[in-house]
Amino acid sequence: MRGSFTSCFLTAGQQQQRTAGAPDSPLSHFHCPSCLPVCRSPSPCLGLRLCPSVSMRAPVCASLLLCVVLGAAALQFSEEEMAAVRQRIKSMFYHAYNSYLDNAFPYDELRPLTCDGQDTWGSFSLTLIDALDTLLVLGNQTEFQRVASLLQDTVDFDIDVNASVFETNIRVVGGLLSAHMLAGRAGMQLEPGWPCSGPLLRMAEDAARKLLPAFQTPTGMPYGTVNLLHGVSPTETPVTCTAGVGTFILEFATLSRLTGDEAFENAARRALRALWKTRSDIGLVGNHIDVLSKKWVAQDAGIGAGVDSYFEYLVKGAVMLQDDELLGMFQAFDRAIQNYTRFDDWYLWVQMHKGTVSMPVFQSLEAFWPGLQSLMGNLDSAVRTFQNYYSVWRQFGGLPEFYSIPQGYTVDKREGYPLRPELIESAMYLFRATGDHTYLQLGLDALESIERIAKTPCGYASVKDLRDHQLDNRMESFFLAETVKYLYLLFDPAHFLHGGEAEGDGSWEEGGEAGQCVLGAGGFIFNTEAHPLDPAALYCCSRHNQDRQELRDILLRLSQPRGQSKPPAKQAEGPPPGQSDSIALKPGEKKTPPLQSCPVQPFSARFSILGQVFTDNT
């Protein structure tokens, strides 16, 4: 069913349902009488029909897109209907989760066709780590506590295994950090000073420390693979994807802020800055780079596979860390992306130096982009691009890995759908931004498609070929970490991860020394594996670590005999760095306190030494 003739596309389950005489889905009850003349049939259709002679710049009838929006927008989900959908999503999760526990644990992943397990990314019971925070999202504190304790007893990172630096970071480090931050809400016994300490935090730090040898390159950009016991192999290839260089700032900055060890955030920032310097004259980056020579090996520029989460982490890192540098990087990239890769709200692949089209395809991983646009406030563009992507879902009942935009069909050997979450993720963000129940209908359609196409007696299987819905013997851990989680959160707008429904509903909690920090009050940032991170915890622990450093500095000064202070190596002329020589600050200049001063806080939150009270003038 290519773009050379008109057709109404249904999923296999929907075709079967209509043939059996069952009621059509609500989306089937609208007509498209105002289609372009070439789209002839005015009969009701489930999903979009492609126009004849589809061109790269006009692959879908614009009026048909409007039909979808108007037809679906009329639907409104009641609270009872949304609750019923959430129960269906919970059932989906527990069918997959229990199948993993019964048939695959302690292997990384479930093989749902043969009902057994396999190790894929490093042999650390990956599905269990990835699914841990989803348990709490669904409200299961008891199982969260059991699994958190089980992981502490069974997972060991001192193993002779070659692991993906990228995947270990987003799935293992990210999953453990998220579970650590949610431990209080889960009712676990907390260490004094949590969230700045705790067993899950130490596990995350241990895993991340195993990745640091990969960053020991002349450029600071990491190798793609590291041996957890021996470090980087001398024969390891220096070529890695762009996302494999630029997808660390969320997890590594979180680790540094919680533990006080700056090595992690410094490594992530050095890699980001090195990658930033390799962009082309027209402002684009390629797909694969040599981390030793900084030469681009694959020069295709786009927003999909191999690049996607790099852009995602620039935006989310800027939000979580309140970082202007990261935001400026993304804004510069976004201008180049809009100028050279965007065509009628599709995003193509182009040559990074010339901007000429190299691959006119849509990749399923690109479906995160509308959600990212919504975070930046670009809602009009996000909605239009989302509708393009959803037209592909309606055509096949899922998103193929590659989709040819000129042909309106799958690309050879890229017809599979491994139950990826990106389109559902964007639906969640767009529903949060607009309140439009259209996105709930799209979420319900996705739920039904997965149930009808991918469900097996032992879980949910990746779809090997969307053309005939053949299945593959694999259930990736991100199905439980991302796909199910985003579906559930789409239908639960009052969830605590969205900030709760009403003021005073108990959605926040205390943390830090003497409980002086407010945590969990909203504003969670999802890493690229959908693990929520709480920015409030970063600021809580950063302040605590700063206080401790100031205390160490004062103790060191007091321990030195009078008159024996070590002089500075070089006497600087003028004021100290960062300070103006006048009271008035220069444009863009920020006032910095003297190195030994105490931040202005109530004394009860500070300290005294030998009976002395320290102030800014001491």
Disulfide bonds with the S-S distance in Angstrom:
Cys51-Cys61 2.00
Cys115-Cys458 1.91
Cys196-Cys541 2.17
Cys517-Cys540 2.10
